[in-house]
Amino acid sequence: MHGRDKILVTGWFSFLHGEATAGDVLALRRVEEVLGSAGLAYDVVWSPGFRAEGPHFADLDPAAYTRLVFVCGPAHGWQVEELHRRFAHCVRIAVGVSVIDPGSPAVTGFHRVLARDAAGTDPTPDLAARAPALPARPVVGVVLTHGQHEYGGQRRHEEVAAGLTRWLAGKDCARLELETRLDAHDWRLCGTPAQLEAVLARL
């Protein structure tokens, strides 16, 4: 690459009407690791709905980039097709993607597709599996009670739950919503106190 060349790294985490999964972002971390170790200059574009500080597509000058890398998720849909139009001057590569329809403009618009899975080919390991290790975060169990109307006017359940969840949202931890109600038929609930204690012991 020449000194003025720069790569724009995108994915479903970049689209206003997309989404960011943990797998998407871990795959991105793997791509960043490879680009960084090769000494290549790049920017990552984020959805304003996921990362307010950006950069977002609205902030970018497409002419500043010579290559575009699309990471993870399905190579499918109008938003991917729009990338091909907006960055038509770039060499466009899809990496770690699922190819649903190999004939769709979303797929054929790329100069190279390194698929994780596509019809007629053996699937390859997801890029997320080779992402650099992240520091461990604490796991916090959260049990909220919204019922108990028998308390009448003394109830402060909603107020307490709102305050607690607002506080938790600002903490760097994995939040696990739990329920103390037991149910032998609903797989989402514990069937015995021992099952709930097994979960609590791991928090």
Buried (B, 14 or more C-beta within 10 A) or exposed (E): EEEEEBBBBBBBBBBEEBEBBEBBBBBBBBBBBBBEEEEBEBBBBBBBBBBEEBBBBEEBEBEEBBBBBBBBBBBBBEBBBBBBEEBEEBBBBBBBBBBBBEEBBBBBBBEEBEBBBBEEEEEEEBBBEBBEEEEEEEEEBEEBEEEEEEEEEEBEBEEEBEEEEEEEEEEEEEBEEBBEEEEEEEEEBBEEEEEBEEEEEEE
